[in-house]
Amino acid sequence: MATRLSERQTHMLSYIRDYVEEHGYPPSIREIGQAVGISSTSVVSYNLNALVNKGFLVRNDKVSRGLRLAEDSEADAIHSGPTRLNLLEIPLLGTIGAGTHIQPRDNDWLEPALGHITLSADMGGDAEKVYALRVEGDSMIDALIAEGDVVVMQHQETANSGDFVAAWLKRQEIMTLKEFHREPDHKRIRLQPYNPSMDPIYVDSEDDIEIQGKVIAVLRRLG
């Protein structure tokens, strides 16, 4: 006999599936509550746990938006389309922003992770070299990257002008998120913030900078 879901749980599961298909990552508890007309986050959490217990969801309470649809579950029975979601879990490696300190990545750059974030696997990039960083500070606020947002990075050691990158500044020993530019003289590198109150960072030599990755997506913090 098929597992019975309440009307509320069916609505909730359908919303989660549609949200992931549209955005590439799961909704927050608050968004789920707003979608199904529940103001209490504890009630939302109760019903999510019920969906976990019934085999429709997998949930990680320690990770932001830590939901994914369970594979080979009866959830497929309420899905209007034939395609199963193709999801990818990527490691959350730390924070990036003004004054943060993240060690350069070597061959073991994927470890240790602070947690994982679930995304759509077709969002682009090499799945084995994609990671996430949480933004601290407001140096990129005019590029719609604010404090608390998560940037999804493709690990690479080169960049083109106009790329948003995670750059390791060797002398200062800090990691910063900025827009990468080679100056017209091809000698200096300019790391451009998107905040009118902040000045660009100039690097005199490429020997003084290491590119740790390129931004391929931004997950906005809501509320």
Number of C-alpha atoms within 10 A of each C-alpha: 3 6 9 9 15 11 9 14 17 16 14 21 23 15 18 23 21 15 16 21 17 11 13 20 25 26 21 16 20 16 19 23 19 14 14 15 12 15 13 12 15 12 13 23 16 11 18 22 16 16 23 17 11 15 17 23 20 17 17 13 10 10 14 16 18 20 23 25 24 17 15 10 12 14 20 18 10 11 14 8 8 8 8 13 18 14 18 18 18 22 20 23 19 19 19 24 22 15 13 16 16 16 13 16 17 9 6 7 15 17 12 11 14 12 17 20 22 20 22 18 17 13 15 11 15 11 15 10 15 23 24 26 24 19 24 21 16 20 25 23 14 12 14 12 22 22 18 17 17 23 27 24 23 23 24 16 14 12 19 12 13 13 16 24 28 28 24 23 19 13 9 11 15 18 26 27 27 25 24 23 19 18 12 8 7 9 12 15 22 18 22 20 23 18 14 11 8 12 12 16 15 14 17 12 11 13 9 13 18 18 21 23 25 27 21 16 14 18 18 14 13 9 5
